[in-house]
Amino acid sequence: MGKKGRRLLCLCLLAAVLGGVAWKTHDAAQKPLQIGVSIYLDTDTFVEKIISGMEEAAHAYEEETGRKIVLNISAANGSQRLQNEQVKRFMAFGCDAVCVNLVDRTSASSIIDIVLQEDPSVPVIFFNREPVPEDIMRGERIYYVGSDAKQTAVLQGRSVAASLRRRPEMDKDGDGVLQYVMLEGEMGHQDTIMRSEYSVETIEEAGILLKKLDSGTADWERGRARMLMEQWLAAYGSEIELVLCNNDDMALGALDALDAAGVSAAVFGVDATDVGMEALSAGRLWGTVDCNGKAQGRAVFRLAACIAAEGRVPGDVMLQKERYVRVPLYNRMSAK
Ligand code: BGC
């Protein structure tokens, strides 16, 4: 083959190689980004809000980048074994990122093992149910998105103190002491532990005297909260002046029972779910803490998608201690 022929052959080979590369890049850009999401239950109002934040952010990402997003959302029905199976399935299926709302927050390690064994480059974003820091630090691409549990409690406590200043009739019998009951979330959940302790501490630090009549767990649920509240109403009646609730759904359950019994008491929640905000606007709920569920969902999605597709943490997600996203929190108080 002459010089000319060889040059032509080289050019053809180069064109073929470049064409191949171009075709491959195009293919990768067109391939939908698959994100596996496992939630502990599909009936939790606040987790639902986080998921809707993720869906909105996924839609915005598709519009911005033209890349299709597939969110594979599975509910683990309260079973850690089932959640592990779901994550195995995500990995076998070739998901680009995995987002996990743990059933049991002490079981993060089993999820991390599954992902690291299969493909350590896949980002894992835990949200709402916080693993211990040792678990988060087990891999390069492990993150947590949630709210600062202690801060939610401090805000709830401040809201109670501010309400008492504005509405002294909250102390119904005028004895200078607020008789209260507390509805707690699921045992062992970081938010239950911190909210139960620091809301009371903050109220007392504001110089308010408290007397605990009773407390118990209603596992974050409205129906169970109503039942507990009915028992307390039977035992203490209108002696109850304040109902501190670890979340809005339980606050609504307490209000259901109070309304049915015709007893009034100041009820405070946490979350600012849509139903919680409706009760606040109607003046039934005295206060709640806005935990910005949609912003949490947006951060979960943006971390998962940008790390999986572009290998970088997105500029609009602020990290603390390199691996944590804590969304800003706000107090919401009834105008009444
Ligand atoms: C929320 C609760 C929710 C729980 C689920 C908490 O942060 O306040 O409403 O049920 O998370 O893990």
py3Dmol code that shows the C-alpha trace and the ligand (Angstrom):
import py3Dmol

protein = """\
ATOM      1  CA  MET A   1       0.000   0.000   0.000  1.00  0.00           C
ATOM      2  CA  GLY A   2       1.341   3.451  -0.986  1.00  0.00           C
ATOM      3  CA  LYS A   3       1.797   6.429   1.336  1.00  0.00           C
ATOM      4  CA  LYS A   4      -1.542   7.873   0.220  1.00  0.00           C
ATOM      5  CA  GLY A   5      -3.355   4.580   0.801  1.00  0.00           C
ATOM      6  CA  ARG A   6      -1.907   4.233   4.306  1.00  0.00           C
ATOM      7  CA  ARG A   7      -2.908   7.821   5.167  1.00  0.00           C
ATOM      8  CA  LEU A   8      -6.451   7.127   3.936  1.00  0.00           C
ATOM      9  CA  LEU A   9      -6.630   3.924   5.988  1.00  0.00           C
ATOM     10  CA  CYS A  10      -5.432   5.804   9.112  1.00  0.00           C
ATOM     11  CA  LEU A  11      -8.051   8.504   8.561  1.00  0.00           C
ATOM     12  CA  CYS A  12     -10.768   5.887   8.128  1.00  0.00           C
ATOM     13  CA  LEU A  13      -9.696   4.116  11.336  1.00  0.00           C
ATOM     14  CA  LEU A  14      -9.602   7.431  13.227  1.00  0.00           C
ATOM     15  CA  ALA A  15     -13.049   8.349  11.950  1.00  0.00           C
ATOM     16  CA  ALA A  16     -14.348   4.924  12.985  1.00  0.00           C
ATOM     17  CA  VAL A  17     -12.853   5.263  16.493  1.00  0.00           C
ATOM     18  CA  LEU A  18     -14.104   8.839  16.970  1.00  0.00           C
ATOM     19  CA  GLY A  19     -17.486   7.858  15.615  1.00  0.00           C
ATOM     20  CA  GLY A  20     -17.602   5.024  18.124  1.00  0.00           C
ATOM     21  CA  VAL A  21     -16.683   7.324  20.989  1.00  0.00           C
ATOM     22  CA  ALA A  22     -19.253   9.877  19.883  1.00  0.00           C
ATOM     23  CA  TRP A  23     -21.880   7.179  19.590  1.00  0.00           C
ATOM     24  CA  LYS A  24     -21.036   5.851  23.052  1.00  0.00           C
ATOM     25  CA  THR A  25     -21.196   9.297  24.690  1.00  0.00           C
ATOM     26  CA  HIS A  26     -24.495   9.931  23.028  1.00  0.00           C
ATOM     27  CA  ASP A  27     -25.787   6.573  24.256  1.00  0.00           C
ATOM     28  CA  ALA A  28     -24.702   7.258  27.848  1.00  0.00           C
ATOM     29  CA  ALA A  29     -26.348  10.690  27.769  1.00  0.00           C
ATOM     30  CA  GLN A  30     -29.586   9.166  26.553  1.00  0.00           C
ATOM     31  CA  LYS A  31     -29.620   6.281  29.021  1.00  0.00           C
ATOM     32  CA  PRO A  32     -32.103   7.107  31.791  1.00  0.00           C
ATOM     33  CA  LEU A  33     -30.568   7.695  35.206  1.00  0.00           C
ATOM     34  CA  GLN A  34     -31.954   4.952  37.450  1.00  0.00           C
ATOM     35  CA  ILE A  35     -32.355   5.871  41.111  1.00  0.00           C
ATOM     36  CA  GLY A  36     -33.513   3.251  43.607  1.00  0.00           C
ATOM     37  CA  VAL A  37     -35.430   4.616  46.603  1.00  0.00           C
ATOM     38  CA  SER A  38     -36.529   2.499  49.558  1.00  0.00           C
ATOM     39  CA  ILE A  39     -38.764   4.020  52.270  1.00  0.00           C
ATOM     40  CA  TYR A  40     -39.544   2.390  55.629  1.00  0.00           C
ATOM     41  CA  LEU A  41     -43.353   2.696  55.213  1.00  0.00           C
ATOM     42  CA  ASP A  42     -45.610   4.112  52.532  1.00  0.00           C
ATOM     43  CA  THR A  43     -48.114   5.617  54.958  1.00  0.00           C
ATOM     44  CA  ASP A  44     -45.859   8.156  56.705  1.00  0.00           C
ATOM     45  CA  THR A  45     -47.092  11.692  55.968  1.00  0.00           C
ATOM     46  CA  PHE A  46     -43.723  13.390  56.391  1.00  0.00           C
ATOM     47  CA  VAL A  47     -41.787  10.821  54.331  1.00  0.00           C
ATOM     48  CA  GLU A  48     -44.421  11.274  51.625  1.00  0.00           C
ATOM     49  CA  LYS A  49     -43.548  14.971  51.570  1.00  0.00           C
ATOM     50  CA  ILE A  50     -39.851  14.173  51.154  1.00  0.00           C
ATOM     51  CA  ILE A  51     -40.688  11.860  48.240  1.00  0.00           C
ATOM     52  CA  SER A  52     -42.775  14.527  46.542  1.00  0.00           C
ATOM     53  CA  GLY A  53     -39.775  16.897  46.872  1.00  0.00           C
ATOM     54  CA  MET A  54     -37.632  14.253  45.150  1.00  0.00           C
ATOM     55  CA  GLU A  55     -40.146  13.846  42.333  1.00  0.00           C
ATOM     56  CA  GLU A  56     -40.330  17.587  41.727  1.00  0.00           C
ATOM     57  CA  ALA A  57     -36.540  17.856  41.694  1.00  0.00           C
ATOM     58  CA  ALA A  58     -36.287  14.903  39.277  1.00  0.00           C
ATOM     59  CA  HIS A  59     -38.704  16.617  36.935  1.00  0.00           C
ATOM     60  CA  ALA A  60     -36.718  19.878  37.086  1.00  0.00           C
ATOM     61  CA  TYR A  61     -33.474  17.946  36.408  1.00  0.00           C
ATOM     62  CA  GLU A  62     -34.992  16.322  33.306  1.00  0.00           C
ATOM     63  CA  GLU A  63     -36.063  19.728  32.007  1.00  0.00           C
ATOM     64  CA  GLU A  64     -32.632  21.227  32.675  1.00  0.00           C
ATOM     65  CA  THR A  65     -30.434  18.447  31.311  1.00  0.00           C
ATOM     66  CA  GLY A  66     -32.699  16.551  28.918  1.00  0.00           C
ATOM     67  CA  ARG A  67     -31.714  13.329  30.685  1.00  0.00           C
ATOM     68  CA  LYS A  68     -34.523  11.005  31.640  1.00  0.00           C
ATOM     69  CA  ILE A  69     -34.787  10.054  35.320  1.00  0.00           C
ATOM     70  CA  VAL A  70     -36.371   6.867  36.595  1.00  0.00           C
ATOM     71  CA  LEU A  71     -37.154   6.841  40.330  1.00  0.00           C
ATOM     72  CA  ASN A  72     -37.783   3.249  41.444  1.00  0.00           C
ATOM     73  CA  ILE A  73     -39.623   3.769  44.727  1.00  0.00           C
ATOM     74  CA  SER A  74     -40.260   0.750  46.977  1.00  0.00           C
ATOM     75  CA  ALA A  75     -41.754   0.609  50.463  1.00  0.00           C
ATOM     76  CA  ALA A  76     -40.267  -1.829  52.974  1.00  0.00           C
ATOM     77  CA  ASN A  77     -43.450  -2.128  55.084  1.00  0.00           C
ATOM     78  CA  GLY A  78     -41.461  -1.836  58.287  1.00  0.00           C
ATOM     79  CA  SER A  79     -39.219  -4.833  57.494  1.00  0.00           C
ATOM     80  CA  GLN A  80     -35.429  -4.341  57.421  1.00  0.00           C
ATOM     81  CA  ARG A  81     -35.057  -7.745  55.731  1.00  0.00           C
ATOM     82  CA  LEU A  82     -37.334  -6.621  52.917  1.00  0.00           C
ATOM     83  CA  GLN A  83     -35.463  -3.323  52.608  1.00  0.00           C
ATOM     84  CA  ASN A  84     -32.150  -5.192  52.240  1.00  0.00           C
ATOM     85  CA  GLU A  85     -33.733  -7.296  49.466  1.00  0.00           C
ATOM     86  CA  GLN A  86     -34.932  -4.139  47.735  1.00  0.00           C
ATOM     87  CA  VAL A  87     -31.438  -2.640  47.781  1.00  0.00           C
ATOM     88  CA  LYS A  88     -29.983  -5.925  46.444  1.00  0.00           C
ATOM     89  CA  ARG A  89     -32.498  -5.734  43.625  1.00  0.00           C
ATOM     90  CA  PHE A  90     -31.570  -2.099  42.857  1.00  0.00           C
ATOM     91  CA  MET A  91     -27.913  -3.099  42.607  1.00  0.00           C
ATOM     92  CA  ALA A  92     -28.578  -6.197  40.493  1.00  0.00           C
ATOM     93  CA  PHE A  93     -30.646  -4.039  38.187  1.00  0.00           C
ATOM     94  CA  GLY A  94     -27.748  -1.585  37.774  1.00  0.00           C
ATOM     95  CA  CYS A  95     -29.183   1.445  39.595  1.00  0.00           C
ATOM     96  CA  ASP A  96     -26.930   4.516  39.378  1.00  0.00           C
ATOM     97  CA  ALA A  97     -27.720   5.681  42.936  1.00  0.00           C
ATOM     98  CA  VAL A  98     -29.517   4.313  45.990  1.00  0.00           C
ATOM     99  CA  CYS A  99     -31.535   6.424  48.483  1.00  0.00           C
ATOM    100  CA  VAL A 100     -32.578   4.778  51.740  1.00  0.00           C
ATOM    101  CA  ASN A 101     -35.029   5.786  54.463  1.00  0.00           C
ATOM    102  CA  LEU A 102     -33.909   3.038  56.867  1.00  0.00           C
ATOM    103  CA  VAL A 103     -36.422   0.832  58.652  1.00  0.00           C
ATOM    104  CA  ASP A 104     -33.967   0.319  61.489  1.00  0.00           C
ATOM    105  CA  ARG A 105     -31.397   3.067  61.670  1.00  0.00           C
ATOM    106  CA  THR A 106     -28.891   0.752  63.372  1.00  0.00           C
ATOM    107  CA  SER A 107     -28.913  -1.469  60.260  1.00  0.00           C
ATOM    108  CA  ALA A 108     -27.250   0.957  57.835  1.00  0.00           C
ATOM    109  CA  SER A 109     -24.231  -1.340  57.726  1.00  0.00           C
ATOM    110  CA  SER A 110     -26.102  -4.154  55.983  1.00  0.00           C
ATOM    111  CA  ILE A 111     -27.210  -1.742  53.237  1.00  0.00           C
ATOM    112  CA  ILE A 112     -23.680  -0.347  52.886  1.00  0.00           C
ATOM    113  CA  ASP A 113     -22.238  -3.899  52.608  1.00  0.00           C
ATOM    114  CA  ILE A 114     -24.606  -4.705  49.741  1.00  0.00           C
ATOM    115  CA  VAL A 115     -23.692  -1.562  47.784  1.00  0.00           C
ATOM    116  CA  LEU A 116     -19.934  -1.667  48.452  1.00  0.00           C
ATOM    117  CA  GLN A 117     -19.697  -5.319  47.436  1.00  0.00           C
ATOM    118  CA  GLU A 118     -21.532  -4.723  44.182  1.00  0.00           C
ATOM    119  CA  ASP A 119     -20.181  -1.298  43.134  1.00  0.00           C
ATOM    120  CA  PRO A 120     -18.530   1.204  45.519  1.00  0.00           C
ATOM    121  CA  SER A 121     -18.963   3.994  42.977  1.00  0.00           C
ATOM    122  CA  VAL A 122     -22.742   3.986  43.495  1.00  0.00           C
ATOM    123  CA  PRO A 123     -23.733   6.826  45.869  1.00  0.00           C
ATOM    124  CA  VAL A 124     -25.869   5.928  48.892  1.00  0.00           C
ATOM    125  CA  ILE A 125     -28.013   8.704  50.331  1.00  0.00           C
ATOM    126  CA  PHE A 126     -29.642   7.904  53.668  1.00  0.00           C
ATOM    127  CA  PHE A 127     -32.430  10.237  54.679  1.00  0.00           C
ATOM    128  CA  ASN A 128     -34.758  11.025  57.602  1.00  0.00           C
ATOM    129  CA  ARG A 129     -33.616   8.058  59.746  1.00  0.00           C
ATOM    130  CA  GLU A 130     -30.049   8.777  60.674  1.00  0.00           C
ATOM    131  CA  PRO A 131     -27.267   6.163  60.796  1.00  0.00           C
ATOM    132  CA  VAL A 132     -24.377   6.567  63.248  1.00  0.00           C
ATOM    133  CA  PRO A 133     -21.361   8.549  61.889  1.00  0.00           C
ATOM    134  CA  GLU A 134     -19.211   5.372  61.768  1.00  0.00           C
ATOM    135  CA  ASP A 135     -21.587   3.972  59.127  1.00  0.00           C
ATOM    136  CA  ILE A 136     -21.630   7.181  57.087  1.00  0.00           C
ATOM    137  CA  MET A 137     -17.819   7.192  56.976  1.00  0.00           C
ATOM    138  CA  ARG A 138     -17.567   3.595  55.691  1.00  0.00           C
ATOM    139  CA  GLY A 139     -17.506   4.662  52.035  1.00  0.00           C
ATOM    140  CA  GLU A 140     -16.520   7.671  49.943  1.00  0.00           C
ATOM    141  CA  ARG A 141     -19.993   8.224  48.571  1.00  0.00           C
ATOM    142  CA  ILE A 142     -22.268   7.860  51.585  1.00  0.00           C
ATOM    143  CA  TYR A 143     -24.379  10.830  52.735  1.00  0.00           C
ATOM    144  CA  TYR A 144     -27.221  11.728  55.108  1.00  0.00           C
ATOM    145  CA  VAL A 145     -30.001  14.246  54.552  1.00  0.00           C
ATOM    146  CA  GLY A 146     -32.299  15.264  57.414  1.00  0.00           C
ATOM    147  CA  SER A 147     -33.102  17.928  59.945  1.00  0.00           C
ATOM    148  CA  ASP A 148     -31.129  18.763  63.056  1.00  0.00           C
ATOM    149  CA  ALA A 149     -33.081  16.760  65.658  1.00  0.00           C
ATOM    150  CA  LYS A 150     -32.035  18.902  68.625  1.00  0.00           C
ATOM    151  CA  GLN A 151     -32.832  22.131  66.795  1.00  0.00           C
ATOM    152  CA  THR A 152     -36.402  20.969  66.052  1.00  0.00           C
ATOM    153  CA  ALA A 153     -36.894  20.424  69.785  1.00  0.00           C
ATOM    154  CA  VAL A 154     -35.411  23.772  70.755  1.00  0.00           C
ATOM    155  CA  LEU A 155     -37.701  25.528  68.269  1.00  0.00           C
ATOM    156  CA  GLN A 156     -40.751  23.683  69.618  1.00  0.00           C
ATOM    157  CA  GLY A 157     -39.794  24.684  73.169  1.00  0.00           C
ATOM    158  CA  ARG A 158     -39.347  28.339  72.161  1.00  0.00           C
ATOM    159  CA  SER A 159     -42.700  28.308  70.443  1.00  0.00           C
ATOM    160  CA  VAL A 160     -44.384  27.080  73.650  1.00  0.00           C
ATOM    161  CA  ALA A 161     -42.641  29.813  75.692  1.00  0.00           C
ATOM    162  CA  ALA A 162     -43.602  32.536  73.196  1.00  0.00           C
ATOM    163  CA  SER A 163     -47.213  31.304  73.076  1.00  0.00           C
ATOM    164  CA  LEU A 164     -47.530  31.405  76.855  1.00  0.00           C
ATOM    165  CA  ARG A 165     -46.299  35.006  76.887  1.00  0.00           C
ATOM    166  CA  ARG A 166     -48.831  35.941  74.206  1.00  0.00           C
ATOM    167  CA  ARG A 167     -51.720  33.822  75.483  1.00  0.00           C
ATOM    168  CA  PRO A 168     -51.434  33.448  79.279  1.00  0.00           C
ATOM    169  CA  GLU A 169     -54.806  31.642  79.286  1.00  0.00           C
ATOM    170  CA  MET A 170     -52.779  28.612  78.134  1.00  0.00           C
ATOM    171  CA  ASP A 171     -52.251  28.021  81.875  1.00  0.00           C
ATOM    172  CA  LYS A 172     -55.934  27.216  82.218  1.00  0.00           C
ATOM    173  CA  ASP A 173     -56.111  27.023  86.025  1.00  0.00           C
ATOM    174  CA  GLY A 174     -53.702  29.937  86.464  1.00  0.00           C
ATOM    175  CA  ASP A 175     -51.526  28.036  88.961  1.00  0.00           C
ATOM    176  CA  GLY A 176     -48.273  29.109  87.268  1.00  0.00           C
ATOM    177  CA  VAL A 177     -47.466  25.549  86.200  1.00  0.00           C
ATOM    178  CA  LEU A 178     -48.172  23.963  82.810  1.00  0.00           C
ATOM    179  CA  GLN A 179     -49.522  20.435  83.210  1.00  0.00           C
ATOM    180  CA  TYR A 180     -48.475  18.493  80.128  1.00  0.00           C
ATOM    181  CA  VAL A 181     -48.559  15.165  78.354  1.00  0.00           C
ATOM    182  CA  MET A 182     -46.085  14.106  75.690  1.00  0.00           C
ATOM    183  CA  LEU A 183     -46.737  12.013  72.583  1.00  0.00           C
ATOM    184  CA  GLU A 184     -43.492  10.424  71.470  1.00  0.00           C
ATOM    185  CA  GLY A 185     -42.479   8.984  68.090  1.00  0.00           C
ATOM    186  CA  GLU A 186     -40.941   5.603  67.448  1.00  0.00           C
ATOM    187  CA  MET A 187     -38.513   4.409  70.143  1.00  0.00           C
ATOM    188  CA  GLY A 188     -34.861   4.621  69.122  1.00  0.00           C
ATOM    189  CA  HIS A 189     -35.523   7.182  66.353  1.00  0.00           C
ATOM    190  CA  GLN A 190     -33.070  10.097  66.687  1.00  0.00           C
ATOM    191  CA  ASP A 191     -35.943  12.603  66.471  1.00  0.00           C
ATOM    192  CA  THR A 192     -37.908  10.917  69.268  1.00  0.00           C
ATOM    193  CA  ILE A 193     -34.916  10.896  71.592  1.00  0.00           C
ATOM    194  CA  MET A 194     -33.878  14.501  70.978  1.00  0.00           C
ATOM    195  CA  ARG A 195     -37.321  16.097  70.618  1.00  0.00           C
ATOM    196  CA  SER A 196     -38.613  14.535  73.831  1.00  0.00           C
ATOM    197  CA  GLU A 197     -35.646  15.724  75.848  1.00  0.00           C
ATOM    198  CA  TYR A 198     -34.834  19.178  74.490  1.00  0.00           C
ATOM    199  CA  SER A 199     -38.340  20.583  74.051  1.00  0.00           C
ATOM    200  CA  VAL A 200     -38.922  20.231  77.792  1.00  0.00           C
ATOM    201  CA  GLU A 201     -35.439  21.522  78.613  1.00  0.00           C
ATOM    202  CA  THR A 202     -35.962  24.629  76.445  1.00  0.00           C
ATOM    203  CA  ILE A 203     -39.334  25.432  78.043  1.00  0.00           C
ATOM    204  CA  GLU A 204     -37.859  25.091  81.521  1.00  0.00           C
ATOM    205  CA  GLU A 205     -34.848  27.214  80.581  1.00  0.00           C
ATOM    206  CA  ALA A 206     -37.315  29.952  79.621  1.00  0.00           C
ATOM    207  CA  GLY A 207     -38.354  29.998  83.290  1.00  0.00           C
ATOM    208  CA  ILE A 208     -41.649  28.118  82.854  1.00  0.00           C
ATOM    209  CA  LEU A 209     -42.687  25.547  85.417  1.00  0.00           C
ATOM    210  CA  LEU A 210     -43.852  22.228  83.941  1.00  0.00           C
ATOM    211  CA  LYS A 211     -45.551  19.218  85.450  1.00  0.00           C
ATOM    212  CA  LYS A 212     -45.574  16.000  83.436  1.00  0.00           C
ATOM    213  CA  LEU A 213     -48.830  14.095  83.756  1.00  0.00           C
ATOM    214  CA  ASP A 214     -47.971  11.311  81.327  1.00  0.00           C
ATOM    215  CA  SER A 215     -46.048  10.354  78.196  1.00  0.00           C
ATOM    216  CA  GLY A 216     -45.991   7.460  75.755  1.00  0.00           C
ATOM    217  CA  THR A 217     -45.160   6.435  72.225  1.00  0.00           C
ATOM    218  CA  ALA A 218     -47.698   6.498  69.417  1.00  0.00           C
ATOM    219  CA  ASP A 219     -45.090   5.547  66.771  1.00  0.00           C
ATOM    220  CA  TRP A 220     -45.610   8.772  64.763  1.00  0.00           C
ATOM    221  CA  GLU A 221     -49.227   7.740  63.994  1.00  0.00           C
ATOM    222  CA  ARG A 222     -52.392   9.820  64.232  1.00  0.00           C
ATOM    223  CA  GLY A 223     -54.705   6.902  65.127  1.00  0.00           C
ATOM    224  CA  ARG A 224     -52.460   5.626  67.908  1.00  0.00           C
ATOM    225  CA  ALA A 225     -52.016   9.148  69.247  1.00  0.00           C
ATOM    226  CA  ARG A 226     -55.760   9.607  69.416  1.00  0.00           C
ATOM    227  CA  MET A 227     -56.114   6.392  71.427  1.00  0.00           C
ATOM    228  CA  LEU A 228     -53.406   7.382  73.926  1.00  0.00           C
ATOM    229  CA  MET A 229     -54.867  10.858  74.264  1.00  0.00           C
ATOM    230  CA  GLU A 230     -58.308   9.356  74.950  1.00  0.00           C
ATOM    231  CA  GLN A 231     -56.804   7.357  77.822  1.00  0.00           C
ATOM    232  CA  TRP A 232     -55.107  10.447  79.244  1.00  0.00           C
ATOM    233  CA  LEU A 233     -58.291  12.469  78.923  1.00  0.00           C
ATOM    234  CA  ALA A 234     -60.108   9.759  80.847  1.00  0.00           C
ATOM    235  CA  ALA A 235     -57.447   9.934  83.564  1.00  0.00           C
ATOM    236  CA  TYR A 236     -56.699  13.678  83.745  1.00  0.00           C
ATOM    237  CA  GLY A 237     -59.567  15.412  81.886  1.00  0.00           C
ATOM    238  CA  SER A 238     -59.235  19.167  81.554  1.00  0.00           C
ATOM    239  CA  GLU A 239     -56.198  19.171  83.869  1.00  0.00           C
ATOM    240  CA  ILE A 240     -54.178  18.723  80.648  1.00  0.00           C
ATOM    241  CA  GLU A 241     -53.019  22.170  79.492  1.00  0.00           C
ATOM    242  CA  LEU A 242     -50.244  21.361  77.062  1.00  0.00           C
ATOM    243  CA  VAL A 243     -49.707  18.495  74.613  1.00  0.00           C
ATOM    244  CA  LEU A 244     -46.152  18.218  73.295  1.00  0.00           C
ATOM    245  CA  CYS A 245     -45.993  16.006  70.206  1.00  0.00           C
ATOM    246  CA  ASN A 246     -42.899  14.730  68.421  1.00  0.00           C
ATOM    247  CA  ASN A 247     -44.678  15.201  65.058  1.00  0.00           C
ATOM    248  CA  ASP A 248     -47.756  16.756  63.427  1.00  0.00           C
ATOM    249  CA  ASP A 249     -49.623  13.514  62.734  1.00  0.00           C
ATOM    250  CA  MET A 250     -49.646  12.696  66.448  1.00  0.00           C
ATOM    251  CA  ALA A 251     -50.658  16.295  67.234  1.00  0.00           C
ATOM    252  CA  LEU A 252     -53.638  15.813  64.907  1.00  0.00           C
ATOM    253  CA  GLY A 253     -54.518  12.571  66.706  1.00  0.00           C
ATOM    254  CA  ALA A 254     -54.422  14.459  70.032  1.00  0.00           C
ATOM    255  CA  LEU A 255     -56.682  17.164  68.562  1.00  0.00           C
ATOM    256  CA  ASP A 256     -59.121  14.487  67.337  1.00  0.00           C
ATOM    257  CA  ALA A 257     -59.430  13.196  70.912  1.00  0.00           C
ATOM    258  CA  LEU A 258     -59.588  16.671  72.503  1.00  0.00           C
ATOM    259  CA  ASP A 259     -62.328  17.799  70.083  1.00  0.00           C
ATOM    260  CA  ALA A 260     -64.337  14.629  70.705  1.00  0.00           C
ATOM    261  CA  ALA A 261     -64.062  15.139  74.477  1.00  0.00           C
ATOM    262  CA  GLY A 262     -64.768  18.884  74.255  1.00  0.00           C
ATOM    263  CA  VAL A 263     -61.565  19.705  76.165  1.00  0.00           C
ATOM    264  CA  SER A 264     -59.201  22.493  75.137  1.00  0.00           C
ATOM    265  CA  ALA A 265     -55.412  22.341  75.444  1.00  0.00           C
ATOM    266  CA  ALA A 266     -52.456  23.886  73.617  1.00  0.00           C
ATOM    267  CA  VAL A 267     -51.109  21.330  71.122  1.00  0.00           C
ATOM    268  CA  PHE A 268     -47.684  21.611  69.481  1.00  0.00           C
ATOM    269  CA  GLY A 269     -46.243  19.429  66.708  1.00  0.00           C
ATOM    270  CA  VAL A 270     -43.218  19.218  64.434  1.00  0.00           C
ATOM    271  CA  ASP A 271     -42.954  18.807  60.600  1.00  0.00           C
ATOM    272  CA  ALA A 272     -45.308  21.372  58.976  1.00  0.00           C
ATOM    273  CA  THR A 273     -46.991  18.709  56.866  1.00  0.00           C
ATOM    274  CA  ASP A 274     -49.849  19.986  54.689  1.00  0.00           C
ATOM    275  CA  VAL A 275     -52.465  18.647  57.130  1.00  0.00           C
ATOM    276  CA  GLY A 276     -50.506  20.098  60.032  1.00  0.00           C
ATOM    277  CA  MET A 277     -50.404  23.533  58.377  1.00  0.00           C
ATOM    278  CA  GLU A 278     -54.160  23.389  57.732  1.00  0.00           C
ATOM    279  CA  ALA A 279     -54.755  22.753  61.444  1.00  0.00           C
ATOM    280  CA  LEU A 280     -52.397  25.624  62.274  1.00  0.00           C
ATOM    281  CA  SER A 281     -54.225  28.055  59.966  1.00  0.00           C
ATOM    282  CA  ALA A 282     -57.512  26.967  61.495  1.00  0.00           C
ATOM    283  CA  GLY A 283     -56.085  27.812  64.947  1.00  0.00           C
ATOM    284  CA  ARG A 284     -56.432  24.217  66.189  1.00  0.00           C
ATOM    285  CA  LEU A 285     -52.703  23.514  66.305  1.00  0.00           C
ATOM    286  CA  TRP A 286     -50.770  26.140  68.289  1.00  0.00           C
ATOM    287  CA  GLY A 287     -47.400  25.621  66.726  1.00  0.00           C
ATOM    288  CA  THR A 288     -45.245  23.410  64.537  1.00  0.00           C
ATOM    289  CA  VAL A 289     -41.667  23.389  63.286  1.00  0.00           C
ATOM    290  CA  ASP A 290     -41.199  23.535  59.549  1.00  0.00           C
ATOM    291  CA  CYS A 291     -38.727  20.747  58.758  1.00  0.00           C
ATOM    292  CA  ASN A 292     -38.800  21.602  55.071  1.00  0.00           C
ATOM    293  CA  GLY A 293     -39.693  18.125  53.811  1.00  0.00           C
ATOM    294  CA  LYS A 294     -39.655  19.210  50.171  1.00  0.00           C
ATOM    295  CA  ALA A 295     -36.185  20.750  50.542  1.00  0.00           C
ATOM    296  CA  GLN A 296     -35.002  17.491  52.116  1.00  0.00           C
ATOM    297  CA  GLY A 297     -36.349  15.553  49.123  1.00  0.00           C
ATOM    298  CA  ARG A 298     -34.714  17.974  46.706  1.00  0.00           C
ATOM    299  CA  ALA A 299     -31.341  17.573  48.450  1.00  0.00           C
ATOM    300  CA  VAL A 300     -31.624  13.754  48.430  1.00  0.00           C
ATOM    301  CA  PHE A 301     -32.352  13.734  44.716  1.00  0.00           C
ATOM    302  CA  ARG A 302     -29.734  16.353  43.735  1.00  0.00           C
ATOM    303  CA  LEU A 303     -26.991  14.529  45.661  1.00  0.00           C
ATOM    304  CA  ALA A 304     -27.937  11.154  44.156  1.00  0.00           C
ATOM    305  CA  ALA A 305     -28.289  12.403  40.580  1.00  0.00           C
ATOM    306  CA  CYS A 306     -25.321  14.766  40.388  1.00  0.00           C
ATOM    307  CA  ILE A 307     -22.904  12.333  42.037  1.00  0.00           C
ATOM    308  CA  ALA A 308     -24.099   9.442  39.843  1.00  0.00           C
ATOM    309  CA  ALA A 309     -24.210  11.386  36.562  1.00  0.00           C
ATOM    310  CA  GLU A 310     -21.443  13.940  36.988  1.00  0.00           C
ATOM    311  CA  GLY A 311     -19.313  12.576  39.844  1.00  0.00           C
ATOM    312  CA  ARG A 312     -19.731  15.799  41.859  1.00  0.00           C
ATOM    313  CA  VAL A 313     -21.724  17.227  44.744  1.00  0.00           C
ATOM    314  CA  PRO A 314     -24.077  19.861  43.284  1.00  0.00           C
ATOM    315  CA  GLY A 315     -23.258  23.487  44.115  1.00  0.00           C
ATOM    316  CA  ASP A 316     -26.738  24.135  45.547  1.00  0.00           C
ATOM    317  CA  VAL A 317     -26.364  21.447  48.233  1.00  0.00           C
ATOM    318  CA  MET A 318     -24.527  22.669  51.334  1.00  0.00           C
ATOM    319  CA  LEU A 319     -22.669  19.911  53.130  1.00  0.00           C
ATOM    320  CA  GLN A 320     -21.792  19.885  56.818  1.00  0.00           C
ATOM    321  CA  LYS A 321     -18.906  17.677  57.982  1.00  0.00           C
ATOM    322  CA  GLU A 322     -18.546  16.715  54.287  1.00  0.00           C
ATOM    323  CA  ARG A 323     -21.384  14.156  54.392  1.00  0.00           C
ATOM    324  CA  TYR A 324     -24.419  15.746  56.029  1.00  0.00           C
ATOM    325  CA  VAL A 325     -27.197  17.959  54.716  1.00  0.00           C
ATOM    326  CA  ARG A 326     -29.288  19.632  57.435  1.00  0.00           C
ATOM    327  CA  VAL A 327     -32.036  21.770  55.971  1.00  0.00           C
ATOM    328  CA  PRO A 328     -32.910  25.106  57.622  1.00  0.00           C
ATOM    329  CA  LEU A 329     -35.809  24.935  60.094  1.00  0.00           C
ATOM    330  CA  TYR A 330     -38.467  27.539  60.906  1.00  0.00           C
ATOM    331  CA  ASN A 331     -41.032  28.001  63.655  1.00  0.00           C
ATOM    332  CA  ARG A 332     -44.651  28.246  62.510  1.00  0.00           C
ATOM    333  CA  MET A 333     -47.047  29.581  65.125  1.00  0.00           C
ATOM    334  CA  SER A 334     -50.779  30.015  65.014  1.00  0.00           C
ATOM    335  CA  ALA A 335     -51.809  33.634  64.449  1.00  0.00           C
ATOM    336  CA  LYS A 336     -54.709  33.207  66.874  1.00  0.00           C
TER     337      LYS A 336
END
"""
ligand_1 = """\
12
BGC
C -40.938 13.073 61.314
C -42.100 12.153 61.514
C -41.908 10.916 60.709
C -40.561 10.270 61.005
C -40.325 9.060 60.137
C -39.641 12.354 61.605
O -38.578 13.185 61.322
O -41.062 14.190 62.157
O -43.305 12.762 61.144
O -42.953 10.012 60.992
O -39.552 11.203 60.809
O -39.035 8.563 60.252
"""
view = py3Dmol.view(width=600, height=400)
view.addModel(protein, "pdb")
view.setStyle({"model": 0}, {"cartoon": {"style": "trace"}})
view.addModel(ligand_1, "xyz")
view.setStyle({"model": 1}, {"stick": {}})
view.zoomTo()
view.show()
